[in-house]
Amino acid sequence: MDSFLLRYVLENACFCAEHYRTELQRFHSDPKSYEISVSVAEFFDGQPPWETITLDSGRFQVPEGLFNPDAWGLDNPGIHKLVWKAIQECALDARKEMSRSIFLSGGVTMLQGFAERLQSEMNRLTPPSVTPKVHASPYRSHAAYLGACIWANGAGFHQAKITRDDWVASGSACLKKWHF
């Protein structure tokens, strides 16, 4: 319940600031304009511990840790640096195409401004001759499920699947068809 409630507040109140320091300066000049309340009473039976959850600067400070993990007290690279590292580990001739083919998937990428922030961070990391492109489908929170559904309906799935009867007959030896 707690993780669902956090996700609900995150999706309804938070956003990724394209320029964190600028957003912080705007907040300090007019804190009331950033305040937002999210009703959470409907998630509780009986007397809820809170009727609403109110955020102000936390709206953009919470997601900032995705790009600046120091904000969360972590010593890790930000998501943009991880994407850049993955691209750099590709063959030289594929890097330009990989930079133009950054596809978002998963629920946290649904945060307002996430795609734009990742795009601007990637623009800073790439050389001028490369134009990165972040693709953000409106269905990206279910992208893994949709991809699995498409794959399960294809011919490749029927060749790769291991049925219960296969497992009973051969045990772990049936995994060899996956070339482990």
Salt bridges, closest charged atoms under 4 A:
GLU11 OE2 - ARG7 NE 3.31
GLU23 OE1 - ARG26 NH1 3.52
GLU35 OE1 - LYS32 NZ 3.78
GLU64 OE1 - ARG117 NH1 2.84
GLU97 OE1 - ARG100 NH2 2.69
GLU121 OE1 - HIS80 NE2 3.65
GLU121 OE2 - ARG117 NE 2.89
GLU121 OE2 - ARG124 NH1 3.04
